[in-house]
Amino acid sequence: MDKLNLFAAAPEIALLAAAGVVMVADLFVSDARRNATYALTLAALVLVSGVCAFFLGNDVVQYAFHGMYVTDPMANVLKLFAALCTALMLVYAQGYARDRGIWKGEIFTLALFVLLGIFVMISANNLLVIYLGLELQALALYALVALRRDDARATEAAMKYFVLGALASGFLLYGMSMLYGAAGTLDLNDLARRIAGGQVASRPALVLGTVFIVAGLGFKFGAVPFHMWVPDVYHGAPTPVTVLIGSAPKIAAFAIAFRLLVEGLLPLAVDWQKMLVVLAVGSLAIGNVTAIAQSNLKRMLAYSTIGQMGFMLLAMLSGVVGGNTMSTANAYSAAMFYVITYAITTLGTFGIIMLLARQGFEAEEIADLRGLNRRSPWYAFVMLLLMFSLAGVPPTVGFYAKLVVLQALLGSGITTGMVWLAVIAVLFSLVGAFYYLRVVKVMYFDEPADNAPIVAAQDMRVALSANGAFVLVLGVIPQYLLALCANAMIRTLGG
């Protein structure tokens, strides 16, 4: 490997080395001293985040490993936030995992390998490299879901996740094989050039391959009709694993959707855009309507995720309309901003759930939040901010995330008849506001069912407070993150 290859893959190399160190060091740590592994893992994630932050100032798109790997401004931003999401998950998980006997080396090592798979997907510029990153992430997540081997619900969730995940991987791999058969290349840039130049053996094979690609991506997003795994896995997995599935992998799903659809299949936008319309509208409708009927908080948030991903897909499909690419950077930066802010908001929401859980008690029902304001006004306020953000209520960041998506959609839709999609998005956002505000009502107006004191480690209290402050502050002054996403997308597309 030459210096350019090493430089382009520096975050992945640092992360792989850190994962190896954590795995070996944990062999010499007893259960009673597991916090040493925890501290080492957090230090490793801080190191990796530092490497990613170092790359933020690099606006150059660089290819390595014979063009199979790319480091660009979009990848640098997404990797930084994925690493921060993983670190926050571990901070929130410590009390919950310790009480349930899963605070062991596996949770640290597997979380790092999930992140490594995410990093590979984010920087992949080759169909096979995307698949390798996807499988690295997926296999580690399957093991994490089944971490509580004595829990029948977790085992069932792991089996469903594994079977349906294998099916989705098969869709993606079959779609990739058809693209390769039609275009004769695995390189995404070369693929786009050959499709645009008509240098393909069969256009119908390309379109059929794109159908399988979109189906596989739909599963990774949890979009309708590929959503059947989401509520069962969210409900059955240990809560720390649920929050990991709902945060950093969503960032990776956006990244591979961008790499495949925008960088590789942009000449076929007129075909895959129609499929994304169906996925987005179906997700908005089924996700938000079904969430109303849920009494379990984790299942409610699972259906909420389906609806939120539908909103994000609206930004993805508005980048190219009728062959016009004028609003491309604006639309994809809106999608990028949306997925980052959604991941951070989801982290805080599940962090509150883990805060309220204790040994023998999961705090998974909406009723378990009754009277939280009387038990802890501060944590009730943090949860209120998070619910407002998910609902899109100003001045939280969720409002601006939805606003920029609608602006991107309207910017490309006024002249192409896509305004109806924005109307549907707003209507189902109003439907979704009901079940988020119901949680707020339960916290502030219902009598508490439990008066037990809320006990949390210092780092968890600080992280939750910072999470809530982030959602509020970014809602008041969103321009810095918006500019970061916009600049990264413009530089990436320009490179």
Beta strands, then each sheet from edge to edge (+ up, - down):
strand 1: 62-64
strand 2: 69-71
sheet 1: 1+ 2-
end
